[in-house]
Amino acid sequence: MKLLFIENRYKTHLLEAVSQALSPKHDVYWIVQNHSFKPKNGNCCVIPYPSNNALKTVKPNYKIDYDKIIESDRQINFFKKQESNYFYYYGNQIANCLLSIKPDFVFGEATAFHELLTVELCKEFNIQYLNPTTCRYPTGRFSFYNYESLEPFKGSNEVLDRASALEIISSINDRSIKPDYMKMSSLSKESILKDKLKIMKSYLSGERFNTPSPIVKWKLERQKEESIKRWYTVAINAIDSSKTAILFPMHMQPESNIDVWGRPYRDQFNTIKNIHKSLLKDQVLYVKPNPKSKYELSDALIDYIQKHDNIQAIRHDVTMNQIFDDIDLVTTITGTIAIECILTNKPVVTLVETINNKAKNCLFADDFEKLQTYFKLIVTNSFPKISDDEKVDFLNMLNKLSFKGIITDPHNNPNCVSEENIGNIKKAFEAVLGKSE
């Protein structure tokens, strides 16, 4: 069977270890966009960096939804990239690789533009694209997501016994465990410097499409720091218990969680305004920033919060633990908090429909007008709740749709390339490949 992997900077090291484990039984191929991260093993389709002349004349050879990909692109949305012809160049090049290799499966993230192009081309050519990514809960597990969606592709069908499931639920509820993607090890100053030099080298070599201009990046970082400072001038550190509290936790941007999976709501300022307009009397919207904010905060958002008494900003240093009990309802796009709310019977509404909405106490709003209907359920104390048995069933659904193994960037978590973890991931890949034969 032919397996094709997509280069994704440092995560390539993990995928390479997995591909090596699979290589005795399968033919391994790669599409490489950033030449500095070309894997040492496997057959590589390295896409040449385009010249300016090539970009001026390129035309798309395939009718895929380029506009959707451009809408999610971090270079255009955040890093001041102006031209978009490189999407057509890379689309044509990736298509050539796919048609030449004719893979049975393609594995990669759904984050960077070349991955999203590959996703759309795989749909066009009827090739299965899978995104192996942490499934948040239960921890230590991951799912294969279908193309660029949050829909799991098959699973292990492993079932937790009731006692084990209740123990995990209790740990999630008291926040003694947290998702794998939050368990980031700190890098030394030497490692950070080496990283920056490697990224700079790739930029100078011609990789200008996933790597932003250092000047633009520097300006954005300064702007981010100023935005955070200004946020602190208006933010509070506690919830007013005399009024109904609606929480909106912001997503860090750029991030696929919001820019791809939550694409219709990726303009978070606009999303916040629409949630705010849906509030009922004596309800207050609390906006909690991501603790590691990037570029999602803006002067326009802060100005808006300052102009309205029934919307408040929460400080960055206030943890979810500190305010969770005082919140009456959470509105989220695709956040992990939805699972935490389900398992604590905290009223939660999502703006994107996922498997979490299979729990009857996690409601889906297909438009902003629906929010008022759900906000009224708080007033009447009639928001759905689930029993302990239903919580166990929900957790087991997540467990059955996932596999044991940690999928992350080995640059931040070296343990993910341990022999044990690679062995677990290999078994998961083999299970998916075997079920599909």
C-alpha positions in Angstrom: 0.0 0.0 0.0 1.3 3.5 -0.8 1.2 6.0 2.1 1.9 9.6 1.5 2.8 12.0 4.3 2.8 15.8 4.3 5.7 17.7 5.7 4.8 20.0 8.6 8.0 21.5 10.0 8.9 19.9 13.3 6.0 17.6 13.4 7.6 15.9 10.4 10.0 14.2 12.8 7.2 12.4 14.5 5.5 11.4 11.2 8.9 10.3 9.9 9.4 7.9 12.9 5.9 6.6 12.3 6.5 6.1 8.6 9.7 4.3 9.3 7.8 1.9 11.5 5.3 1.3 8.7 7.8 1.1 5.9 8.5 -2.7 6.0 4.9 -3.3 4.9 4.1 -0.1 3.0 5.7 2.2 0.4 6.3 5.6 2.0 6.2 8.9 0.1 6.4 12.6 1.1 5.3 15.9 -0.2 7.7 18.5 1.1 6.9 22.2 1.0 9.7 23.5 3.4 13.0 22.2 2.1 14.6 22.7 5.5 12.4 20.0 7.0 12.8 17.3 4.3 12.7 13.9 5.9 15.7 11.6 5.6 13.7 8.5 4.7 11.1 7.8 2.1 10.5 9.0 -1.5 10.2 12.8 -1.4 8.3 14.9 -3.8 10.0 18.2 -3.0 8.2 21.2 -4.4 10.6 23.8 -5.9 10.2 27.3 -4.5 8.5 29.4 -7.2 10.2 32.3 -8.9 8.4 35.6 -9.2 8.0 35.1 -13.0 6.4 31.7 -12.4 3.9 33.2 -10.0 3.0 36.0 -12.5 1.9 33.5 -15.2 0.5 30.6 -13.3 -3.1 29.5 -13.7 -5.0 26.9 -11.7 -5.2 23.5 -13.5 -7.9 22.1 -11.2 -11.3 23.4 -10.0 -10.9 23.2 -6.3 -12.2 25.7 -3.7 -9.2 28.1 -3.5 -11.3 30.8 -1.9 -12.0 28.6 1.1 -8.3 27.8 1.6 -7.3 31.5 1.2 -9.9 32.4 3.8 -8.1 30.2 6.3 -4.6 31.2 5.3 -2.5 32.7 8.1 -0.1 34.5 5.8 -2.9 36.5 4.2 -5.0 36.9 7.3 -2.2 37.9 9.7 1.2 38.3 8.0 0.3 40.9 5.4 0.8 38.6 2.4 -0.7 40.3 -0.6 -0.6 38.1 -3.7 -2.4 34.7 -3.8 -1.1 33.2 -7.1 1.2 30.9 -5.1 -2.0 28.9 -4.2 -2.4 28.0 -7.8 1.3 27.2 -8.2 1.4 24.9 -5.2 -2.0 23.4 -6.1 -0.7 22.4 -9.5 2.5 21.0 -8.1 0.8 19.0 -5.3 -1.7 17.7 -7.9 1.3 16.5 -10.0 2.7 14.7 -7.0 -0.6 13.0 -6.2 -1.2 11.9 -9.7 2.3 10.6 -10.0 2.4 8.7 -6.7 -1.3 7.6 -6.7 -1.3 7.0 -2.9 -3.9 4.9 -1.1 -3.8 7.2 1.9 -2.5 10.6 2.6 -1.6 11.6 6.2 -1.0 15.2 7.3 -2.4 18.1 9.3 -5.1 20.5 8.1 -3.4 23.7 9.1 -0.9 25.2 6.6 -2.0 26.2 3.1 -0.2 23.3 1.4 -2.0 20.8 3.6 -5.3 22.4 2.9 -4.6 22.4 -0.8 -3.7 18.7 -0.6 -7.0 18.0 1.3 -9.0 19.6 -1.5 -7.1 17.8 -4.2 -7.5 14.5 -2.4 -11.3 15.1 -2.5 -11.0 15.9 -6.2 -9.0 12.7 -6.9 -11.0 10.5 -4.5 -8.0 9.8 -2.2 -8.5 9.4 1.5 -6.8 12.2 3.6 -6.5 11.6 7.3 -5.4 14.1 10.0 -3.9 12.3 13.0 -4.5 14.7 15.9 -4.9 14.6 19.6 -8.6 14.0 20.5 -8.3 16.2 23.7 -10.1 13.7 26.0 -9.4 11.0 27.1 -5.8 12.1 27.3 -3.0 10.1 25.7 -5.1 9.3 22.7 -5.6 10.6 19.2 -8.1 10.3 16.3 -7.8 10.2 12.6 -9.9 13.1 11.4 -11.5 12.9 8.0 -9.9 15.5 5.6 -10.1 18.9 7.2 -13.1 18.1 9.4 -13.5 17.2 13.1 -15.2 14.0 12.1 -13.2 10.9 13.3 -12.4 8.3 10.7 -13.2 5.0 12.4 -11.5 4.1 15.7 -10.2 1.5 18.1 -13.7 0.6 19.5 -11.9 0.3 22.9 -14.3 0.6 25.8 -13.5 1.8 29.3 -15.1 0.0 32.2 -17.5 2.2 34.2 -15.2 2.7 37.2 -12.3 3.8 35.0 -14.5 6.1 33.0 -15.9 7.7 36.2 -12.4 8.2 37.5 -11.4 10.0 34.3 -14.5 12.1 34.4 -13.8 13.1 37.9 -10.2 14.1 37.0 -11.5 16.2 34.1 -14.1 17.8 36.3 -11.7 18.8 39.1 -9.1 19.7 36.4 -6.4 17.5 37.8 -5.6 16.5 34.2 -5.5 18.6 31.0 -5.3 17.8 27.3 -2.0 16.6 25.8 -1.7 19.7 23.6 -1.5 21.9 26.7 1.4 19.8 28.2 4.2 21.8 26.5 7.7 21.5 27.8 9.7 24.7 27.9 12.5 25.2 25.4 16.0 26.4 26.4 17.2 29.7 25.0 19.7 27.9 22.9 16.9 25.7 21.3 14.8 28.8 20.7 17.7 30.5 18.9 18.4 27.4 16.8 14.8 27.3 15.8 14.8 30.9 14.7 17.9 30.5 12.7 16.5 27.4 11.0 13.3 29.2 10.1 15.3 32.3 8.9 17.4 30.0 6.7 14.3 28.5 5.1 12.9 32.0 4.5 16.1 33.3 2.9 16.2 30.1 0.8 12.8 31.0 -0.7 10.2 29.7 1.7 8.0 32.8 1.9 4.6 31.1 1.9 4.3 29.5 5.4 7.1 31.6 6.9 6.3 35.2 7.4 8.6 38.2 6.8 10.7 38.7 9.9 9.9 42.4 9.9 6.2 41.7 9.7 6.5 39.1 12.4 8.4 41.6 14.6 5.8 44.3 14.2 3.0 41.9 14.9 4.7 40.7 18.1 5.0 44.3 19.2 1.4 44.9 18.4 0.4 41.8 20.3 2.2 43.0 23.4 0.5 46.4 23.2 -2.9 44.7 22.8 -2.4 42.6 25.8 -1.3 45.6 27.9 -4.4 47.5 26.8 -6.6 44.4 27.6 -5.3 44.5 31.1 -6.5 48.1 31.5 -10.1 47.1 30.9 -10.1 43.5 32.2 -11.5 42.2 35.5 -10.6 39.1 37.5 -13.9 37.9 38.9 -17.5 37.2 37.8 -20.5 39.2 39.1 -22.7 36.6 40.6 -25.7 38.9 40.7 -26.3 38.5 36.9 -26.4 35.6 34.6 -22.9 35.0 33.2 -22.3 33.9 29.6 -18.7 33.0 28.8 -17.0 33.1 25.4 -13.4 31.7 25.6 -11.4 33.1 22.7 -9.3 30.9 20.4 -5.7 31.8 19.9 -5.1 32.8 16.3 -3.7 31.8 13.9 -4.7 28.2 14.8 -6.5 25.5 12.8 -9.0 25.1 15.6 -10.6 28.4 14.6 -9.2 29.2 11.2 -10.1 25.9 9.6 -12.6 23.9 11.9 -14.3 27.1 12.9 -13.9 29.0 9.6 -17.4 30.7 9.5 -16.6 32.2 12.9 -12.9 32.9 12.5 -13.6 36.7 12.8 -13.8 36.5 16.6 -14.7 40.2 17.0 -17.7 39.7 14.8 -18.6 36.5 16.6 -18.4 38.2 20.0 -20.6 41.1 18.8 -23.3 38.7 17.6 -23.2 36.7 20.9 -23.5 40.0 22.7 -26.5 41.1 20.7 -28.2 37.8 21.7 -28.0 38.5 25.4 -31.2 38.8 27.4 -31.9 41.2 30.3 -29.5 40.9 33.2 -27.1 38.6 31.3 -23.5 39.6 30.9 -21.0 38.3 28.3 -17.6 37.5 29.7 -14.8 37.3 27.1 -11.9 35.2 28.3 -8.7 35.5 26.2 -6.5 32.5 25.5 -3.7 32.5 28.1 -1.2 32.5 25.2 -2.9 35.1 23.1 -1.3 35.7 19.7 -3.0 38.1 17.2 -6.7 37.7 17.9 -7.0 40.7 20.2 -7.7 44.1 18.6 -8.3 47.7 19.5 -11.7 47.4 17.9 -12.7 44.6 20.2 -11.4 46.4 23.3 -13.2 49.6 22.2 -16.4 47.6 21.8 -16.1 46.1 25.3 -15.5 49.5 26.8 -18.7 50.9 25.2 -21.1 48.3 26.8 -21.8 47.5 30.4 -23.0 44.0 29.7 -19.8 42.7 28.2 -16.6 42.3 30.3 -13.1 41.2 29.5 -11.4 38.7 31.8 -7.7 39.0 32.6 -5.2 36.6 31.0 -3.9 35.5 34.4 -7.4 34.3 35.5 -7.6 30.6 35.1 -10.7 28.7 34.0 -10.6 27.0 37.4 -11.2 30.3 39.1 -14.3 31.3 37.2 -15.8 28.0 36.0 -18.3 27.6 38.9 -19.5 31.2 38.5 -20.4 30.8 34.8 -24.0 30.0 33.9 -23.4 29.1 30.3 -20.5 28.7 27.9 -20.7 29.6 24.2 -17.8 28.2 22.2 -16.9 27.6 18.6 -14.9 24.4 18.7 -13.2 24.6 22.1 -12.1 21.8 24.4 -14.2 23.4 27.1 -17.3 21.8 25.4 -16.2 18.4 26.6 -15.5 19.7 30.1 -19.0 21.3 30.2 -20.7 18.1 29.1 -19.0 16.1 31.8 -19.9 18.7 34.5 -23.4 19.4 33.2 -22.4 23.0 32.7 -24.7 24.5 30.0 -22.8 24.8 26.7 -23.6 25.9 23.2 -21.3 25.3 20.2 -21.3 27.3 17.0 -19.8 24.4 15.0 -21.5 21.0 15.1 -19.2 18.1 16.1 -19.5 14.8 17.8 -19.7 16.7 21.1 -23.3 17.7 20.2 -24.3 14.0 20.4 -24.5 14.7 24.2 -27.9 16.2 24.8 -26.5 18.8 27.2 -24.3 20.3 24.5 -26.5 22.3 22.1 -25.6 23.4 18.6 -26.6 26.9 17.3 -26.8 26.8 13.5 -27.1 30.6 13.6 -26.8 33.5 16.1 -30.6 33.9 16.4 -30.8 30.5 18.0 -28.6 31.7 20.9 -31.5 33.7 22.5 -33.6 30.5 22.6 -30.8 28.7 24.4 -30.0 31.7 26.7 -33.7 31.6 27.8 -33.2 28.0 29.0 -30.9 29.4 31.7 -33.6 31.8 32.9 -36.1 29.0 33.1 -33.6 26.6 34.6 -34.5 24.1 31.9 -31.1 23.5 30.1 -30.7 19.7 29.4 -28.6 17.6 31.8 -27.2 14.1 31.6 -26.8 11.3 34.1 -23.5 9.7 35.2 -24.3 6.7 32.9 -24.8 9.1 30.0 -21.5 10.8 30.8 -19.8 7.3 30.8 -21.4 6.6 27.4 -20.2 9.9 26.0 -16.6 9.4 27.2 -16.7 5.9 25.8 -17.8 7.3 22.4 -14.7 9.5 22.4 -12.6 6.5 23.5 -14.0 4.2 20.8 -13.3 6.8 18.1 -9.7 7.3 19.1 -6.5 5.3 19.6 -3.8 5.1 22.2 -0.8 7.4 21.4 0.4 11.0 21.7 0.5 13.0 18.5 2.4 16.3 19.0 5.5 18.2 18.0 8.5 16.2 19.2 10.4 19.5 19.3 8.3 20.5 22.3 7.7 17.0 23.7 10.6 14.6 22.9 8.8 11.7 24.6 6.3 11.5 21.7 9.0 9.8 19.6 9.8 7.2 22.3 9.7 3.6 21.2 6.6 2.9 23.2 4.6 5.9 21.7 5.7 5.1 18.2 4.7 1.5 18.7 1.2 2.7 19.8 0.8 5.0 16.9 2.0 2.3 14.5 -0.7 0.0 15.8 -3.3 2.7 15.3 -2.2 3.3 11.7 -2.2 -0.4 11.0 -5.7 -0.8 12.4 -7.0 2.0 10.2 -5.2 0.7 7.1 -6.2 -2.9 7.8 -9.9 -2.0 8.2 -9.8 -0.1 4.9 -8.3 -2.9 2.8 
